[in-house]
Amino acid sequence: MSELVFVKLGGSLITDKTKPFTARMGVIKRLAKEIHEAKQGGKLKLLVGHGGGSFPHVPAKKYQVHKGVISPETYRGIAEVQDAASKLNRIVVESLIEAGENAVSVQPSACAVASEGRIIHFDVRPLRKMLSENLLPVPYGDVVVDLKRGCSILSTEVIFDYLARKFKPSRIVLAGVTDGVFTSDPQLSEKAERIPEITPANFDSVRASLAGSHGIDVTGGMLHKVEILLGLAEFGIPSNVINGLEEGNLKNALLGKKVGTVIHK
């Protein structure tokens, strides 16, 4: 029986977040290849999600879409955010197809409803069928309708939090641009130290260290990610935060090798 693993390709990893609408094509294609190679043994079933990076974050910040519908201009922002997020998704899906995977886009804005930024409904029936067949579903961070705010931006972690409780993957792998979770931003401080593991027992001591992401990010940064992953760890689903820029790391993590920071209970 195949092991179900959720994979997230971070927005900072697959785009240059300091340059609007700039995909790192070489990185994306290599990651797609590593995903395909890891699956060759036939023991893995994957759901691959990804962040938006420099694609939807730019119009989201311009129109303040993460605050909900706050003006008539917000609706233009919703349209531009959804369009930008879907463009990056097509790049990721096409790269996975080229690598040999039967990747299929899953558009959250078409199947999810939120309230106060929390998912209250996500039609998982297509996903369930995809995972039972030889298909690789690829959801992504997106803007969705919100019954209270008018709209919400759902990060991939929020989507994974909801879907993981439905599908119960054995583990989650998050690929970013650092060798795990650090005491401070390793891109800004030479004194930053990697935290090998995070559990509910030591989270209070590392909480203050978790800073926001490098570049534009309207979805909460590293602290937001770790809090969600800790909740899933307590639900029985451990996570692994790795450096996707290091060739072979994603493949090794998918094959169960120890890489990066482990978040568990």
C-alpha positions as CSV (number, residue, x, y, z in Angstrom):
1,M,0.0,0.0,0.0
2,S,1.3,3.5,-0.9
3,E,2.2,6.0,1.7
4,L,0.4,9.3,1.3
5,V,2.7,12.4,1.7
6,F,1.8,16.1,1.3
7,V,4.5,18.2,-0.3
8,K,4.6,22.0,-0.3
9,L,6.9,23.9,-2.6
10,G,7.4,27.3,-0.9
11,G,6.7,30.6,-2.8
12,S,10.3,31.8,-1.9
13,L,11.7,28.6,-3.4
14,I,9.9,28.5,-6.7
15,T,9.8,32.3,-7.4
16,D,12.1,35.3,-6.7
17,K,9.9,37.1,-4.2
18,T,11.9,40.3,-4.7
19,K,11.0,40.4,-8.4
20,P,7.3,40.5,-9.3
21,F,6.0,37.5,-11.4
22,T,9.4,35.8,-11.6
23,A,9.4,32.0,-11.6
24,R,12.6,30.1,-10.9
25,M,12.2,27.8,-13.8
26,G,15.4,25.8,-13.2
27,V,14.4,25.1,-9.6
28,I,10.8,24.2,-10.4
29,K,11.9,21.7,-13.1
30,R,14.5,20.1,-10.8
31,L,12.0,19.7,-8.0
32,A,9.5,18.2,-10.4
33,K,12.2,15.7,-11.4
34,E,13.0,14.9,-7.8
35,I,9.3,14.3,-7.0
36,H,9.1,11.9,-10.0
37,E,12.2,10.1,-9.1
38,A,11.1,9.6,-5.5
39,K,7.8,8.1,-6.7
40,Q,9.5,5.6,-9.0
41,G,9.6,2.9,-6.3
42,G,5.8,2.9,-6.3
43,K,5.5,3.3,-2.5
44,L,4.5,7.0,-2.5
45,K,1.2,8.7,-3.2
46,L,1.7,12.5,-3.2
47,L,-0.4,15.7,-3.1
48,V,1.8,18.6,-4.1
49,G,0.8,22.1,-3.1
50,H,2.8,25.4,-3.6
51,G,2.9,28.9,-2.4
52,G,2.4,32.0,-4.6
53,G,5.7,33.9,-4.1
54,S,6.1,36.9,-6.3
55,F,3.0,36.1,-8.3
56,P,-0.2,36.7,-6.2
57,H,1.5,38.4,-3.3
58,V,2.1,41.5,-5.4
59,P,-1.6,42.3,-6.3
60,A,-2.6,41.0,-2.9
61,K,-0.5,43.7,-1.2
62,K,-1.4,46.4,-3.8
63,Y,-5.2,45.9,-3.2
64,Q,-4.9,44.7,0.5
65,V,-6.9,41.7,-0.4
66,H,-5.8,39.9,2.7
67,K,-7.9,42.3,4.7
68,G,-11.1,41.2,3.0
69,V,-13.4,43.3,0.8
70,I,-12.6,46.8,2.1
71,S,-13.4,48.9,-1.0
72,P,-14.8,48.6,-4.5
73,E,-11.2,48.1,-5.8
74,T,-10.9,44.9,-3.7
75,Y,-12.9,43.1,-6.4
76,R,-10.3,44.0,-9.0
77,G,-7.7,42.7,-6.5
78,I,-9.5,39.4,-6.1
79,A,-9.5,38.9,-9.9
80,E,-5.8,39.8,-10.2
81,V,-4.7,37.7,-7.2
82,Q,-6.6,34.6,-8.6
83,D,-5.2,35.1,-12.0
84,A,-1.6,35.5,-10.8
85,A,-1.9,32.4,-8.5
86,S,-3.3,30.3,-11.3
87,K,-0.5,31.3,-13.7
88,L,2.2,30.1,-11.3
89,N,0.2,26.9,-10.8
90,R,0.2,26.2,-14.5
91,I,4.0,26.5,-14.5
92,V,4.3,24.0,-11.7
93,V,1.8,21.6,-13.2
94,E,3.4,21.7,-16.6
95,S,6.8,21.0,-15.1
96,L,5.4,18.0,-13.2
97,I,3.8,16.7,-16.4
98,E,7.1,17.2,-18.3
99,A,8.9,15.2,-15.5
100,G,6.5,12.3,-16.0
101,E,3.8,12.9,-13.5
102,N,0.0,13.0,-14.2
103,A,-0.4,16.3,-12.4
104,V,-3.8,18.0,-12.2
105,S,-4.4,21.6,-11.1
106,V,-6.8,22.0,-8.1
107,Q,-8.2,25.5,-7.9
108,P,-9.1,26.4,-4.3
109,S,-11.1,29.5,-5.3
110,A,-13.4,27.2,-7.2
111,C,-14.0,24.7,-4.5
112,A,-13.4,26.3,-1.1
113,V,-15.4,28.7,1.1
114,A,-14.0,30.5,4.2
115,S,-15.3,32.4,7.1
116,E,-13.1,34.8,9.0
117,G,-10.1,33.3,7.1
118,R,-10.9,29.7,8.1
119,I,-12.0,27.1,5.6
120,I,-15.5,26.0,6.4
121,H,-16.0,23.9,3.2
122,F,-13.6,22.4,0.6
123,D,-15.1,19.9,-1.8
124,V,-12.6,17.0,-1.4
125,R,-14.5,14.6,-3.6
126,P,-12.4,15.3,-6.8
127,L,-9.2,15.1,-4.7
128,R,-10.2,11.8,-3.1
129,K,-10.8,10.3,-6.6
130,M,-7.5,11.7,-7.9
131,L,-5.6,10.1,-5.1
132,S,-7.3,6.8,-5.6
133,E,-6.2,6.9,-9.3
134,N,-2.8,7.5,-10.9
135,L,-3.2,11.3,-10.7
136,L,-1.1,13.9,-8.8
137,P,-3.3,16.8,-7.4
138,V,-1.7,20.2,-7.2
139,P,-3.6,22.8,-5.1
140,Y,-2.0,26.1,-4.2
141,G,-2.4,29.2,-2.1
142,D,-5.3,31.2,-3.5
143,V,-8.0,33.8,-2.8
144,V,-11.4,32.4,-1.9
145,V,-14.8,33.8,-1.0
146,D,-15.3,34.5,2.7
147,L,-18.8,34.6,4.2
148,K,-17.8,37.3,6.7
149,R,-15.0,39.3,5.1
150,G,-16.0,38.9,1.5
151,C,-12.7,37.3,0.6
152,S,-9.7,35.6,2.2
153,I,-6.3,34.5,1.1
154,L,-5.6,30.9,2.0
155,S,-2.0,29.9,2.4
156,T,-1.0,26.4,1.3
157,E,-0.5,25.6,5.0
158,V,-4.1,26.5,5.8
159,I,-5.2,24.4,2.9
160,F,-3.0,21.5,4.1
161,D,-4.3,21.9,7.6
162,Y,-7.8,21.3,6.4
163,L,-7.0,18.6,3.8
164,A,-4.6,16.7,6.2
165,R,-7.4,16.2,8.7
166,K,-9.5,14.7,5.9
167,F,-6.9,12.5,4.3
168,K,-4.5,11.8,7.2
169,P,-1.2,11.7,5.3
170,S,1.7,10.0,7.1
171,R,3.8,13.2,7.0
172,I,4.2,16.6,5.3
173,V,7.3,17.9,3.6
174,L,7.8,21.7,3.3
175,A,10.5,22.8,0.9
176,G,11.7,26.3,1.3
177,V,15.0,28.3,0.9
178,T,16.6,27.5,4.3
179,D,17.9,24.3,5.9
180,G,14.9,24.1,8.2
181,V,13.6,26.5,10.9
182,F,16.2,28.9,12.3
183,T,16.5,31.1,15.5
184,S,16.5,34.1,13.2
185,D,16.5,34.7,9.4
186,P,19.6,33.0,8.2
187,Q,19.6,35.2,5.1
188,L,20.0,38.3,7.3
189,S,22.0,37.0,10.3
190,E,25.2,34.9,10.5
191,K,24.3,34.0,14.1
192,A,21.1,32.2,13.0
193,E,21.1,28.6,14.2
194,R,19.0,25.8,12.8
195,I,16.5,24.3,15.2
196,P,16.7,20.5,14.7
197,E,13.2,19.7,16.0
198,I,10.2,21.6,17.2
199,T,7.6,20.0,19.6
200,P,4.9,21.4,21.8
201,A,7.3,21.1,24.7
202,N,9.9,23.5,23.2
203,F,7.8,25.8,21.1
204,D,7.5,28.6,23.6
205,S,11.3,28.9,23.7
206,V,11.6,29.2,19.9
207,R,8.4,31.2,19.2
208,A,10.2,34.6,19.6
209,S,12.8,33.5,17.1
210,L,10.5,32.8,14.3
211,A,10.5,35.9,12.1
212,G,8.6,36.8,9.0
213,S,9.5,35.6,5.5
214,H,12.2,37.2,3.3
215,G,10.5,39.4,0.6
216,I,6.8,40.2,0.2
217,D,4.5,37.8,2.0
218,V,0.8,38.4,3.0
219,T,0.2,34.9,4.5
220,G,2.0,35.2,7.8
221,G,5.6,33.9,7.4
222,M,7.4,31.2,9.3
223,L,5.6,31.5,12.6
224,H,2.2,31.0,10.9
225,K,3.6,27.9,9.2
226,V,5.1,26.4,12.4
227,E,1.9,27.0,14.4
228,I,-0.2,25.1,11.8
229,L,2.3,22.3,11.6
230,L,2.5,21.9,15.3
231,G,-1.3,21.5,15.4
232,L,-1.0,18.8,12.8
233,A,1.8,17.1,14.8
234,E,-0.5,16.9,17.8
235,F,-3.1,15.4,15.4
236,G,-0.5,12.7,14.6
237,I,1.0,14.1,11.4
238,P,4.7,15.1,11.6
239,S,6.3,17.6,9.2
240,N,9.8,18.1,7.8
241,V,11.0,21.7,6.8
242,I,13.8,21.4,4.3
243,N,16.0,23.5,1.9
244,G,14.6,22.8,-1.6
245,L,17.5,24.8,-3.1
246,E,19.9,22.0,-2.1
247,E,19.8,19.4,-4.9
248,G,18.5,16.0,-3.7
249,N,17.1,17.3,-0.5
250,L,13.4,17.0,-1.6
251,K,14.0,13.5,-3.0
252,N,15.8,12.4,0.2
253,A,13.1,13.8,2.4
254,L,10.4,12.0,0.4
255,L,12.3,8.8,0.7
256,G,12.3,9.2,4.5
257,K,15.8,10.4,5.1
258,K,16.5,12.9,7.8
259,V,16.8,16.4,6.4
260,G,16.1,19.9,7.9
261,T,13.9,20.6,10.9
262,V,11.4,18.0,12.1
263,I,8.1,19.1,13.7
264,H,6.4,16.4,15.8
265,K,4.6,15.7,19.0
